[in-house]
Amino acid sequence: MNAEELKTLQAPLKSRYVAEPKAAFITLKAQGVIGEGISCKVETGKALVEAGLHPATGGDGTLACSGDLLLEALVACAGVTVRAVATAIGLELNGGIIKAEGDLDFRGTLGVDKEAPVGFKAIRLYFELDCNESPEKIATLLKLTERYCVVFQTLRSGAEVLATIATKQILKEE
């Protein structure tokens, strides 16, 4: 896809969102089913991913770790965004590799140390790009990718996250 094709594809959407701002608000959804042992089966839309405990918390390493899935979502979003931005600004991008890594202190999630944080303390995103563009264009590409990557911005800015619980009471007949 080239810049003109991308603009043609997105133009009606952009026009609609200018005319009808509420049309741009969409709720994305994910669903999982509690599985055997300590696991959760998550429907990704294309496959079923079974998540479980990370080996640092007692898992055997055969199931996906939710922390890894978070980093994978960041890599996926950043990869799509960098390609879209490169296309939109006419930057020739032959390919590349995107990597993410994050630092966790598992004492927090295991409740071993109440002072230890639960969650990632730091996340780093790396791009190794195959392109012959000027450092200025590459800097613009990174800046715009950071600006428009949904997962990157959500992690950087923080989103309001609310949790609720509902129970299904199963009454036993006496």
C-alpha positions as CSV (number, residue, x, y, z in Angstrom):
1,M,0.0,0.0,0.0
2,N,1.3,3.4,-0.8
3,A,0.5,6.8,0.7
4,E,-2.2,7.7,-1.7
5,E,-4.0,4.3,-1.2
6,L,-3.8,4.8,2.6
7,K,-5.2,8.3,2.3
8,T,-8.0,7.1,0.0
9,L,-8.8,4.3,2.5
10,Q,-8.9,6.5,5.5
11,A,-10.4,9.7,4.0
12,P,-14.1,8.7,4.4
13,L,-13.4,7.6,8.0
14,K,-11.7,10.9,8.9
15,S,-14.5,12.9,7.2
16,R,-17.1,10.9,9.1
17,Y,-15.3,11.4,12.5
18,V,-15.1,15.2,11.9
19,A,-18.8,15.4,11.0
20,E,-19.8,12.9,13.7
21,P,-17.3,12.8,16.5
22,K,-19.3,10.2,18.4
23,A,-18.9,7.7,15.5
24,A,-15.1,7.5,16.3
25,F,-15.8,6.1,19.8
26,I,-15.7,2.3,19.6
27,T,-15.5,-0.1,22.5
28,L,-13.0,-3.0,21.8
29,K,-13.7,-6.1,23.7
30,A,-11.8,-9.2,24.8
31,Q,-13.2,-12.3,26.5
32,G,-11.7,-15.2,28.3
33,V,-12.9,-18.3,30.0
34,I,-11.3,-19.6,33.2
35,G,-9.6,-22.9,32.2
36,E,-8.2,-26.0,33.9
37,G,-5.7,-25.5,36.7
38,I,-4.7,-21.9,36.9
39,S,-5.3,-20.7,33.3
40,C,-7.6,-18.5,31.2
41,K,-8.5,-19.1,27.6
42,V,-8.6,-15.9,25.7
43,E,-10.2,-15.5,22.3
44,T,-8.0,-13.3,20.1
45,G,-10.3,-13.2,17.1
46,K,-7.9,-15.4,15.1
47,A,-6.9,-18.0,17.6
48,L,-7.4,-19.2,21.1
49,V,-4.6,-18.3,23.5
50,E,-4.3,-20.1,26.8
51,A,-2.7,-17.9,29.5
52,G,-1.3,-19.2,32.8
53,L,1.3,-18.5,35.4
54,H,4.7,-17.3,34.5
55,P,7.5,-19.7,35.6
56,A,8.6,-17.0,38.1
57,T,5.2,-17.4,39.8
58,G,5.0,-21.2,39.6
59,G,3.9,-21.8,36.0
60,D,5.6,-24.5,33.9
61,G,6.1,-22.2,30.9
62,T,3.7,-24.1,28.6
63,L,1.0,-21.4,28.7
64,A,1.3,-17.8,27.6
65,C,2.1,-15.3,30.3
66,S,-0.2,-12.2,30.4
67,G,2.8,-10.0,30.8
68,D,4.2,-11.4,27.6
69,L,0.9,-10.9,25.9
70,L,0.9,-7.2,27.0
71,L,4.4,-6.8,25.4
72,E,3.3,-8.6,22.3
73,A,0.3,-6.3,22.0
74,L,2.6,-3.3,22.2
75,V,4.9,-4.8,19.5
76,A,1.9,-5.6,17.3
77,C,0.5,-2.1,17.6
78,A,3.9,-0.4,17.2
79,G,4.6,-2.6,14.1
80,V,1.4,-1.7,12.4
81,T,1.7,1.9,13.4
82,V,5.3,2.4,12.2
83,R,4.3,0.8,8.8
84,A,1.2,3.0,8.5
85,V,3.1,6.2,9.5
86,A,6.0,5.4,7.1
87,T,3.4,4.8,4.3
88,A,1.5,8.1,5.1
89,I,4.7,10.2,5.1
90,G,6.2,8.6,2.0
91,L,9.1,7.0,3.9
92,E,10.5,3.9,2.3
93,L,10.5,1.1,4.9
94,N,11.7,-2.2,3.6
95,G,11.0,-4.1,6.8
96,G,12.2,-4.4,10.3
97,I,12.0,-5.9,13.7
98,I,10.2,-4.5,16.7
99,K,11.1,-5.7,20.2
100,A,9.6,-4.9,23.6
101,E,11.0,-5.8,27.0
102,G,9.7,-5.0,30.5
103,D,11.0,-5.2,34.0
104,L,8.9,-7.0,36.7
105,D,9.6,-7.7,40.4
106,F,7.6,-10.9,41.0
107,R,7.8,-10.3,44.8
108,G,5.0,-7.8,44.3
109,T,2.5,-10.1,42.5
110,L,3.3,-13.0,44.8
111,G,2.8,-10.9,47.9
112,V,6.3,-11.6,49.2
113,D,7.1,-7.9,49.7
114,K,4.3,-5.4,50.2
115,E,6.7,-2.6,49.1
116,A,7.5,-4.3,45.8
117,P,5.3,-3.0,42.9
118,V,2.9,-5.2,41.1
119,G,3.2,-4.8,37.4
120,F,5.9,-3.5,35.0
121,K,8.3,-1.0,36.5
122,A,9.7,-0.1,33.0
123,I,9.0,-1.1,29.4
124,R,11.3,-0.5,26.5
125,L,10.3,-0.6,22.9
126,Y,13.0,-1.0,20.2
127,F,12.8,-0.6,16.4
128,E,15.4,-2.1,14.1
129,L,14.3,-0.8,10.7
130,D,15.5,-1.6,7.2
131,C,15.4,1.8,5.5
132,N,17.8,4.3,3.8
133,E,16.3,7.5,5.1
134,S,17.8,10.5,6.7
135,P,18.1,10.7,10.5
136,E,15.6,13.6,10.5
137,K,13.0,11.4,8.7
138,I,13.7,8.5,11.1
139,A,13.2,10.8,14.1
140,T,9.9,12.0,12.6
141,L,8.9,8.4,12.0
142,L,9.6,7.5,15.7
143,K,7.8,10.6,17.0
144,L,4.7,9.9,14.9
145,T,4.7,6.2,15.7
146,E,4.8,7.0,19.4
147,R,2.1,9.6,19.0
148,Y,-0.3,7.3,17.1
149,C,0.3,3.9,18.6
150,V,-2.7,3.1,20.7
151,V,-1.1,0.6,23.0
152,F,2.1,2.8,23.5
153,Q,0.0,5.8,24.4
154,T,-2.3,3.8,26.7
155,L,0.7,2.5,28.6
156,R,2.5,5.8,28.6
157,S,-0.5,7.9,29.7
158,G,-2.4,5.4,31.7
159,A,-6.0,4.6,31.2
160,E,-8.7,4.5,33.8
161,V,-9.2,0.9,34.6
162,L,-12.2,-0.3,36.5
163,A,-13.0,-3.8,37.7
164,T,-16.3,-5.2,38.7
165,I,-17.4,-8.7,39.7
166,A,-20.6,-10.6,39.3
167,T,-21.3,-14.0,40.7
168,K,-23.6,-16.7,39.5
169,Q,-25.2,-18.3,42.4
170,I,-26.0,-22.0,41.9
171,L,-28.6,-23.0,44.5
172,K,-28.5,-26.7,45.5
173,E,-31.8,-28.4,46.1
174,E,-32.1,-29.8,49.5
